[in-house]
Amino acid sequence: MRIEAFKMKLKPGCEAEYERRHNAIWPELKQLLSDAGVSDYTIFLDPDTLTLFAVQKVSGEGGSQDLGSNPIVQKWWDYMADIMEVNPDNSPVSIPLPQVFHMD
């Protein structure tokens, strides 16, 4: 199992809506992530910069960042595009963060 982290960016004034949408995450998206080996997935918000910090445990070769061709993921991207910084395909601008320290 490995830990992956990445950051994304929220649009101003969208904090509550982002949280609302994630509190009602689609069961089919949650199942897709689980099937891809993603677990213990948490997203934090820095309210001063609107930076979202995501961390997840991943087993196997893939992870959430490898599911972009799945129609469920593409539908989620479209759903979230109005409240996040996104790429032309509506995928969130996501910047991987290298691990520099870990303590058990």
C-alpha positions in Angstrom: 0.0 0.0 0.0 1.2 3.5 -0.8 0.1 7.0 0.1 -0.6 9.5 -2.6 -1.2 13.2 -2.1 -2.1 16.0 -4.5 -3.5 19.5 -4.4 -6.3 21.2 -6.3 -7.9 24.6 -6.2 -11.4 25.8 -5.3 -13.1 28.8 -6.7 -13.8 31.7 -4.3 -17.1 31.3 -2.4 -17.5 27.6 -3.3 -16.3 26.1 0.0 -19.8 25.1 1.3 -20.9 23.8 -2.0 -17.8 21.7 -2.4 -18.3 20.1 1.0 -22.0 19.6 0.3 -21.3 17.7 -3.0 -18.7 15.5 -1.4 -20.9 14.7 1.6 -23.4 13.3 -1.0 -20.7 11.5 -3.1 -22.3 9.2 -5.6 -22.3 5.6 -4.5 -21.1 4.5 -8.0 -18.1 6.8 -7.8 -17.3 5.6 -4.3 -17.5 2.0 -5.5 -15.3 2.8 -8.5 -12.6 4.3 -6.2 -12.7 1.3 -3.9 -12.5 -1.1 -6.8 -9.4 0.8 -8.0 -7.7 0.2 -4.6 -8.3 3.7 -3.2 -9.1 3.8 0.6 -8.8 6.2 3.4 -9.3 9.2 1.0 -9.4 12.5 2.8 -9.5 16.1 1.4 -8.5 19.1 3.4 -9.1 22.8 2.6 -6.8 25.7 3.3 -9.4 28.5 3.6 -6.8 31.2 3.1 -5.7 30.0 -0.3 -8.6 27.8 -1.3 -6.1 25.0 -1.9 -7.5 21.5 -1.5 -5.1 18.9 -0.2 -6.0 15.3 -0.9 -4.4 12.2 0.5 -5.3 8.6 -0.1 -4.1 5.1 0.4 -3.8 3.1 -2.7 -3.3 -0.6 -3.2 -2.4 -2.0 -6.5 -1.0 -0.2 -9.5 -3.6 2.4 -10.2 -5.4 5.1 -8.1 -7.9 7.8 -8.4 -5.7 9.8 -10.7 -5.8 7.0 -13.3 -9.6 6.8 -13.7 -10.0 9.7 -16.1 -11.3 7.6 -19.0 -14.2 6.2 -16.9 -17.6 7.8 -17.7 -18.5 8.0 -14.0 -15.4 10.1 -13.3 -16.0 12.3 -16.4 -19.5 12.9 -15.2 -18.2 13.9 -11.7 -15.7 16.2 -13.3 -18.5 17.9 -15.2 -20.5 18.2 -12.0 -17.6 19.8 -10.1 -16.2 22.0 -12.9 -18.2 25.1 -11.9 -16.6 25.3 -8.5 -13.0 24.2 -9.1 -10.1 25.2 -11.3 -10.2 22.7 -14.2 -8.4 21.6 -17.4 -10.1 21.9 -20.8 -11.6 18.4 -20.3 -13.1 19.5 -16.9 -10.7 17.3 -15.0 -9.5 19.2 -11.9 -6.2 20.9 -12.1 -4.3 18.4 -9.9 -0.7 18.7 -8.8 0.9 15.6 -7.3 2.9 16.2 -4.1 6.0 14.1 -3.4 6.3 12.6 0.0 9.3 14.1 1.9 8.6 12.7 5.4 6.6 9.9 7.0 6.5 8.8 10.6 4.8 5.6 11.7 
